Amino acid sequence: MTPGGDALFTIETNVDHRWHPADSACLPERVRAAFDLPSVASVEAVAKPSTSSEIFRVPCGDGWTIMRSVDASLAGRTELQARILNDIPFGRISKPQATQSGAYTCITRGRVWLAYAFVDGATYDGQNLATDVLVGDAVALLQDLDRWFTTRSPGEDTSALAQPRHAASSWAELPELLIAPETGIVLSEGTAQLLRSCRAELEESVSLAVAWFERLTPATLVHNDLQHANCLARQRASFFLDVEDICLESVEVSLAHAVFKCLRHGVYLGTRSLADVASSLSRDVFPRLEQAYPALTSHEALQGYGMIRVVSDLWSICESLRRGSSHGTYDLEKKIHNLFELNILTSGAT
C-alpha cells in the first residue's frame, strides 16, 4: 500500500448535484421559442464545481427538458457534438433536440444553448449496475463514435472538436511543480505529505505515462469523460450523459480512464473493496475489452494508458495556475490522489 494510502479514495468532487429553484429569466425568451418551451414555467438549476457550462431543467408535458449552455465561442463545436450524437445508432445517451429551425443549438446573449430530454436514473455507485454491462455499453458507444469518425464524408470538418494536447515532453517537471513550495500551489497538509513521502512513486508514475505515450494510437472520436457522474444505471443498462465531452482522443486513454474512474468510485463509496475490484478486472472488464480493444486487456496497459490521462490532467491544472488561472483547481487534490489510486487498483493484487 502506498504510504499515506489510508487517505486515498476519500476525495470526490462530482457529487451532490441537486436541483434547486432558479429565476425563470435564466432562460432567455429566444431560447424558449427556439426549443418550443412553455412561456411561463418553473426553472431549476443544478450546482456543480465546474463553471464551463450551466444546466437547467424545465417541466414539459409529463417530464422535464434539460437546458444546457456554454460560451458562444463554442457554438460550432456544440452544434457538431449534438449532430454526431443524433447520427450514431447508440441510443443510451442523451440526444440533443432540434430547434424549430432544424439546428441543434440556439445562440443568444453570449451563450449557446441546447436541449435534451431529462432521463431518470441513479448515478453509478459501484454496485447498481453490473461491471461487465457498464464496460460493454461504454465499448459499444465508443465503437459507434469511432465508426462515425472513420466513415465521415471527406468534406466533414471536425476541426471544431477539442483534442487534448498532451505535453509529454514537459511532464518530467510535474513532481517539482507539485512539491516545491515556491510554485505557489496550495494543498492540504495530508496531500502535501503524501507527495513528499511518495515522491519516488510520483516520479515513476510520470515516467510511466511518458513511456506509454509513445504507444498511443491516433486520436479518434470518443466520449472522454465516462466517469460515474455521467453514467446512469437505468433498466439494468447504462445511460450516458454529457455532450461536451465528445472530442478527439486516443480511445485507449479514454477507455482506461473510464474503467479506472468508475471502479474507483465504488471504492470511494465503500460499495466495493480493493480485492473486489482486482477480481472484477479479470472477471468482468478484460473479457469485455478483449475483442474490441485487446491492447487494454492487462493491468499494465490499464495503468499505463490511464496514467497518461491522470498526468496530463495534473499538468494542465498546474499550467493554468502558472498562468494565473484557477481553471480546474477544484479538482487538483482529487487528481493527485487519482495517480496513487490508479497504481493501487492496477497492481493486480487481491
URKA-V82415 format. One record per backbone hydrogen bond with DSSP energy under -1.0 kcal/mol. NH is the residue of the N-H (numbers start at 0). CO is the residue of the C=O. E is the energy in kcal/mol with one decimal. If there is no record, write none. Layout:
BEGIN
((NH,CO,E) (NH,CO,E))
END
This chain:
BEGIN
((4,1,-2.3) (6,3,-1.9) (7,4,-1.4) (14,12,-1.4) (17,15,-1.7) (19,44,-2.4) (21,42,-2.7) (25,22,-2.3) (26,23,-1.6) (31,27,-2.0) (32,28,-2.5) (33,29,-2.2) (34,30,-2.0) (36,31,-3.0) (43,56,-2.2) (44,19,-2.8) (45,54,-1.7) (46,17,-1.1) (53,68,-2.3) (55,66,-3.0) (56,43,-2.2) (57,64,-2.3) (59,62,-2.6) (62,59,-2.2) (64,57,-2.9) (65,115,-3.3) (66,55,-2.8) (67,113,-2.5) (68,53,-2.3) (69,111,-1.9) (71,109,-2.2) (73,70,-2.3) (74,71,-1.7) (77,73,-2.8) (78,74,-2.4) (79,75,-1.9) (80,76,-2.7) (81,77,-2.4) (82,78,-2.1) (83,79,-2.6) (84,80,-2.1) (85,81,-1.4) (86,82,-1.5) (87,83,-2.2) (92,90,-1.3) (93,239,-1.9) (96,114,-3.7) (98,102,-4.0) (99,33,-2.3) (101,98,-1.3) (105,112,-1.8) (107,110,-2.5) (110,107,-1.9) (111,69,-2.8) (112,105,-3.1) (113,67,-2.1) (115,65,-1.9) (117,63,-2.4) (121,232,-1.6) (123,230,-2.6) (133,129,-2.4) (134,130,-2.7) (135,131,-2.2) (136,132,-2.6) (137,133,-2.2) (138,134,-2.5) (139,135,-2.2) (140,136,-2.3) (141,137,-2.6) (142,138,-2.5) (143,139,-1.9) (144,140,-2.3) (145,141,-2.5) (146,142,-2.4) (147,143,-2.2) (148,144,-2.1) (149,145,-2.8) (150,146,-1.6) (155,152,-2.2) (160,157,-1.6) (167,165,-1.8) (169,166,-2.2) (172,169,-2.1) (173,170,-2.3) (176,172,-2.1) (177,173,-2.4) (178,174,-1.8) (179,175,-2.5) (182,179,-1.5) (183,180,-1.6) (191,187,-2.6) (192,188,-2.6) (193,189,-2.0) (194,190,-2.3) (195,191,-2.2) (196,192,-2.7) (197,193,-1.5) (201,197,-2.4) (202,198,-2.8) (203,199,-2.4) (204,200,-2.3) (205,201,-2.1) (206,202,-2.3) (207,203,-2.3) (208,204,-2.2) (209,205,-2.2) (210,206,-2.3) (211,207,-2.6) (212,208,-1.7) (214,211,-1.6) (215,212,-1.4) (219,248,-2.3) (221,246,-2.7) (223,244,-2.9) (226,224,-1.8) (229,226,-2.1) (230,227,-1.8) (231,238,-3.1) (232,121,-3.3) (233,236,-3.1) (236,233,-1.0) (238,231,-1.8) (239,91,-2.6) (240,229,-2.0) (245,242,-1.7) (246,221,-2.1) (247,161,-2.8) (248,219,-2.3) (253,249,-1.9) (254,250,-2.7) (255,251,-2.3) (256,252,-2.1) (257,253,-1.8) (258,254,-2.6) (259,255,-2.4) (260,256,-2.8) (261,257,-2.2) (262,258,-2.3) (263,259,-2.9) (264,260,-1.6) (265,261,-1.2) (266,262,-1.4) (267,263,-2.5) (268,264,-2.4) (269,265,-1.1) (270,265,-1.6) (271,265,-1.5) (276,272,-2.3) (277,273,-2.3) (278,274,-2.1) (279,275,-2.3) (280,276,-2.1) (281,277,-1.1) (282,278,-2.4) (283,279,-3.2) (284,279,-1.9) (285,280,-2.9) (288,284,-1.5) (289,285,-1.4) (292,288,-2.8) (295,292,-2.2) (296,293,-1.5) (301,297,-2.3) (302,298,-2.3) (303,299,-2.8) (304,300,-2.8) (305,301,-1.7) (306,302,-2.4) (307,303,-1.3) (308,304,-1.2) (309,305,-2.0) (310,306,-2.8) (311,307,-2.3) (312,308,-2.5) (313,309,-2.3) (314,310,-2.6) (315,311,-2.3) (316,312,-2.1) (317,313,-2.4) (318,314,-2.5) (319,315,-2.1) (320,316,-2.3) (321,317,-2.1) (322,318,-1.4) (323,320,-1.4) (324,319,-3.0) (328,325,-2.0) (330,327,-1.7) (331,328,-1.4) (334,330,-2.4) (335,331,-2.1) (336,332,-2.3) (337,333,-2.4) (338,334,-1.4) (339,335,-1.0) (340,336,-2.7) (341,337,-3.0) (342,338,-1.3) (343,339,-1.7) (344,340,-2.8) (345,341,-1.7) (346,343,-1.3))
END
